[in-house]
Amino acid sequence: MKKLFLTITLLISSISFLNAQEVEIKDDKVLLDGTPILKYEKINVSQHSFYSLETDDEILLFKWHNNETNQYSEDDYIILNFLTTKIKVESTSVEHVIAGIGMNSRKNMQKLVKWLLKEKVIDAKGNLNPEKVQTFYDKYNEDITERTSR
């Protein structure tokens, strides 16, 4: 019985490992399993842009917003501006982009791309899926600016 359980566990682990996609940011490119899919630019610590490889158009602008409270992180949020679809998502779901302790921009952006791939917002070629962008908006947008305008 233990051997059967161990075999099934190893089989499931192997399948999960094989399906995992490796996302890496290297030399201002986003690589998916070693293949470039997007161009990447770090504007500053809290702002990052992603560009189409084919057209060089900016397709996504990411911003980290600390809500003007540097010492208090509970009200921080992210802004994902999908420029080609004209959809902006404001969300407190920061756990989808924070890769550990601190602000390691490259690792955080790799985690962001993995999230967008998982949600099928971008495909394996780096193309935005407008229908999935809308679904992503419906799931995660919290209209933070509208709710908290001063």
Buried (B, 14 or more C-beta within 10 A) or exposed (E): EEEEEEEEEEEEEEEEEEEEEEBBBEEEBBBBEEEBBBBBEBEEEBBBBBBBBEEEEBBBBBBBBEEEEEEEEEEBBBBBBBBBBEBBBBBEEBEBBBBEEEEEBBBBBBBBBBBBBEBEBBBEEBBBBBEBBBBBBEEBBEEBEEEEEE
